[in-house]
Amino acid sequence: MFNVNEYFERKVASIAFNTAVQSATVGVMAPGEYEFDTSEFETMTVVSGALTVLLPEQQEWKTFTASEVFTIEANKKFKVTTTVDTAYLCTYGK
């Protein structure tokens, strides 16, 4: 069964599911600025739109567009901004 989650006053929504090898979420973000924290290693792939991300221990924001990937270690916080509706895929674990 799928698990649907909504965050930030319904501006971010995700659907959790299991792939053949790991758990994952697919989701969408409305324009805005958000801060997330991780409980395990995450690989984020932008599906559509763009995410500008401030990764842990970094000074500069970096923009990722469709098909681009970034990773975040477990137990870290990171910030995301987007100016357009953006879809993403997040997989968990290495």
C-alpha positions as semicolon CSV with decimal commas, in nm:
position;residue;x (nm);y (nm);z (nm)
1;M;0,000;0,000;0,000
2;F;0,113;0,356;-0,062
3;N;0,168;0,608;0,216
4;V;0,077;0,967;0,125
5;N;0,236;1,253;0,322
6;E;0,181;1,628;0,308
7;Y;0,411;1,891;0,455
8;F;0,442;2,269;0,481
9;E;0,070;2,345;0,472
10;R;0,019;2,103;0,179
11;K;0,281;2,276;-0,039
12;V;0,487;1,954;-0,047
13;A;0,333;1,612;-0,102
14;S;0,492;1,271;-0,138
15;I;0,386;0,913;-0,195
16;A;0,603;0,645;-0,035
17;F;0,655;0,310;-0,204
18;N;0,906;0,024;-0,219
19;T;1,118;-0,048;-0,524
20;A;1,274;-0,389;-0,587
21;V;1,582;-0,284;-0,387
22;Q;1,496;0,009;-0,160
23;S;1,225;0,238;-0,030
24;A;1,143;0,557;-0,219
25;T;0,909;0,853;-0,243
26;V;0,785;1,043;-0,542
27;G;0,658;1,390;-0,475
28;V;0,585;1,744;-0,577
29;M;0,675;2,083;-0,433
30;A;0,493;2,409;-0,494
31;P;0,701;2,727;-0,519
32;G;0,852;2,816;-0,181
33;E;1,144;2,760;0,055
34;Y;1,164;2,446;0,267
35;E;1,400;2,281;0,516
36;F;1,418;1,903;0,544
37;D;1,611;1,668;0,768
38;T;1,717;1,316;0,683
39;S;1,707;0,999;0,891
40;E;1,901;0,797;0,635
41;F;2,107;0,851;0,320
42;E;1,892;1,006;0,043
43;T;1,935;1,033;-0,332
44;M;1,714;1,303;-0,485
45;T;1,641;1,312;-0,858
46;V;1,458;1,609;-1,006
47;V;1,190;1,474;-1,242
48;S;1,044;1,803;-1,364
49;G;1,106;2,168;-1,276
50;A;1,406;2,276;-1,070
51;L;1,527;2,273;-0,711
52;T;1,782;2,517;-0,573
53;V;1,948;2,344;-0,279
54;L;2,172;2,442;0,009
55;L;2,337;2,113;0,101
56;P;2,474;2,046;0,451
57;E;2,801;2,219;0,531
58;Q;2,793;2,411;0,201
59;Q;2,802;2,788;0,161
60;E;2,655;2,818;-0,189
61;W;2,314;2,720;-0,323
62;K;2,314;2,494;-0,630
63;T;2,032;2,448;-0,882
64;F;1,934;2,102;-1,006
65;T;1,703;2,062;-1,306
66;A;1,521;1,765;-1,463
67;S;1,725;1,441;-1,453
68;E;1,990;1,590;-1,221
69;V;2,072;1,416;-0,891
70;F;2,205;1,517;-0,550
71;T;2,264;1,318;-0,231
72;I;2,235;1,393;0,139
73;E;2,393;1,191;0,419
74;A;2,182;1,058;0,707
75;N;2,096;1,285;1,001
76;K;2,156;1,611;0,812
77;K;1,942;1,915;0,733
78;F;1,921;2,080;0,392
79;K;1,727;2,371;0,244
80;V;1,539;2,377;-0,086
81;T;1,379;2,657;-0,283
82;T;1,176;2,633;-0,600
83;T;1,003;2,893;-0,813
84;V;0,795;2,646;-1,017
85;D;0,598;2,333;-0,937
86;T;0,865;2,063;-0,919
87;A;0,847;1,683;-0,914
88;Y;1,113;1,463;-0,757
89;L;1,207;1,104;-0,680
90;C;1,383;1,028;-0,354
91;T;1,541;0,690;-0,280
92;Y;1,665;0,589;0,065
93;G;1,981;0,404;0,160
94;K;2,305;0,350;-0,029
